[in-house]
Amino acid sequence: MSNKAARNLFIFGSLFFFVILVILTFDTLAKLPKRAPEITEEVNAGKMVWHKYDCIGCHTILGNGSYFAPDMTKVTERKPKEYLKQFLMDPKSVNPKASMPKFGITSEEAEKLIAFLDWISKVDTNGWPPKPILATAAGVAGRELTSGQRLYQSLGCSNCHMINGIGGTTGPDLTHVGSKKDRVWLFGHFKDPKAYVPNSVMPGFGHLSEQELNDLTDYMIALK
Amino acid sequence: MTIKHESQKIAQNFYTFAVLLFLVQVAIGIIAAIQFIKPDFFILNFNIIRSLHINALVVWLLVGLMGATYYVVPEESETELWSIPLAKFQFWATVIAVTAVVLGYIWMGLNPQANTLVFGTRLLNEGREYIEAPRWADILIVVSVLVFLLNNFMTMLKTKKWTGIQGTLLGGLTFLALMYLPGMFYTQSMVKDQFWWWWVVHLWVEGSWEVIAGALLAFMLMKVTGVKREVVEKWMYIEVGLVLFTGILGLGHHYYWIGTPGYWLWVGGIFSALEPVPLLVMVWDAFRTTREARVVTNKAGLYYTVAHAIFNFVGAGLWGVIHTLPQVNKWTHGTQITTAHGHLAFYGAYVLLILSMIYVTLPAIRGVKEYNQSRAFLSFWWMTISMIFIVLTITGAGMVQTYMERLMGLDYVAVKTTYNMWFWILRAIFGVGFLIGVGIFVKDYFKIGKEPVPAVSPAAEKA
């Protein structure tokens, strides 16, 4: 191959692939609106807050960012909004071990940011992030779960609480909760957390049936 | 080798600024590494420290590329630069703009509320990774790059010697300038935001920058080994051609999970799996050319050039391809695996590229044939061994994170603060090793050609 032929191959080949990229870009941009909910003014205002505080300087979103703090793609599915709001305004007030500093995020800013994060959680991401294998496998292969354990899973308690090393660090570790709290406390706390822990940001579960609350309490008591 | 044109000396201004920013970047990197262990260490929070770390990197590499170009274009065109005052103006304007942006980041770090909206854009920090620089700075950067391109194109037009090397170099730089534009508008959708953001980031580091690297690699091999222009240029065309054939649509590997259609899994998977191929050809090219060279005076220059080719392939190629297939990336996306790849790729593909350009051209700029090369080798090994261990520790952290967080479902914070703690500690220690290497390099940079050569090697005598 002569130098001239190599040069022409480089130039025209690259142009060819660039044209394909442009075509795919047009196609993608046309398809995007159907893959996410409509963007309201509040969602856009929340995105502006996201940029203002350079959130991406620590967090990732859609998996892209700084890998220093948790990914925010599905955060509104995992944490109660009331918790998120208080955390954003003053992280250490709801989680003393939090690394995130207090930036002076106002109440309105926090609400807009949560609306934006809620929008992100509804984007069709081709199944990312995948459900952890262990979470999917729990209850299969002959390991029968108690109804309390099933409720613990379906309500997403492990998004915030940890048992035997599995689960979140947002709320208290429940590995030995059965030897710390009694049945009456646990049952009442499920119905109205704030009545027992004044600053609690845990959502109440008063909407559950008596039977379900009992099942959950049984499970907690068993964690000695 | 001495310079043929006085105006090539302007390269030195750019090199000096680049080298000092390199030192700053690595020192800041150590602060960031310590913050992984102790988040409230230092007066500025991690987000500001990281913005400084990655922006300093991008800026010093760009400034280094500008310096290299100001050296290469007069040499290839066989004439003086079109306008030295313009080049000097462009240099100082860049220094001032960069300083202003850095001060803005620090101000924002001390007072987050200072990042207000001005004319609909952020005053201090756009809050977008890598392109944090506010819009006013974007415009200054574009002006600076346009002035720079104008100066070089006008130089080429003086003699119209369209050599392949400088044509490819300036083509790559023009592509680079154009690909900055998709990052300069606001979109309400975070999906579109990241879509265009990847145009900038990917088509820079896996597109235009690799084209520039291919052209500079050809230039350095030709200068250091004395191999024929026709041969290096032909392989250069093949390399940069393959870079773009695979790299342009390889962009798809960033569009797997950000809300874009599913066909990107196929496009990204297929093309990005081929991305290491041109980098491997570059390694082969470097070795083949080196084997043919009988007498090499600038051994350090050749050493860095070949190392650049090797670590470009290992860092950008191998460490990228291990997690580029969607089936793997589904689990590793957004983990420390990406960080590990980022570090080795930038070190191999671009840090070593600029350092080798400095070692190949600086002795000529300073007007010496021989220089004390011992520090060059010493700094190379301090930096390279440290970087390899930095990357191995982050890769280890990424594997633990992928397994425990993504596969088992443990909490992000739990994995980071407990299971990966030793990796962070080791990474910080190797970071200090890297800083020592950079320190030796910076000292060497200021000493080259300004101290007596200790002993003349036999090879150099024959030359």
Interface residues (C-beta under 8 A of the other chain):
Chain A: M1 S2 N3 A6 R7 L9 F10 G13 S14 F17 F18 I20 L21 L24 T25 D27 T28 L29 K31 L32 R35 A36 I39 V43 N44 K47 M48 W50 H51 K52 Y53 D54 C55 I56 G57 C58 T60 I61 L62 G63 N64 G65 S66 Y67 F68 A69 P70 D71 S99 P101 F103 G104 F116 W119 I120 V123 D124 T125 N126 G127 W128 P129 P130 K131 P132 I133 L134 A135 S158 M162 G165 I166 G167 G168 T169
Chain B: Q35 F36 P39 D40 N45 F46 N47 I48 R50 S51 M108 P112 Q113 N115 L117 R122 N125 E126 G127 R128 E129 E132 G164 T168 Q188 S189 M190 V191 K192 D193 Q194 F195 W197 E230 E233 K234 Y237 I238 V240 G241 L244 F245 I248 L249 L251 H254 Y255 Y256 W257 I258 G259 T260 P261 G262 Y263 W264 L265 V267 K330 W331 H333 G334 T335 Q336 T338 T339 E405 R406 L407 M408 G409 L410 D411 Y412 V413 A414
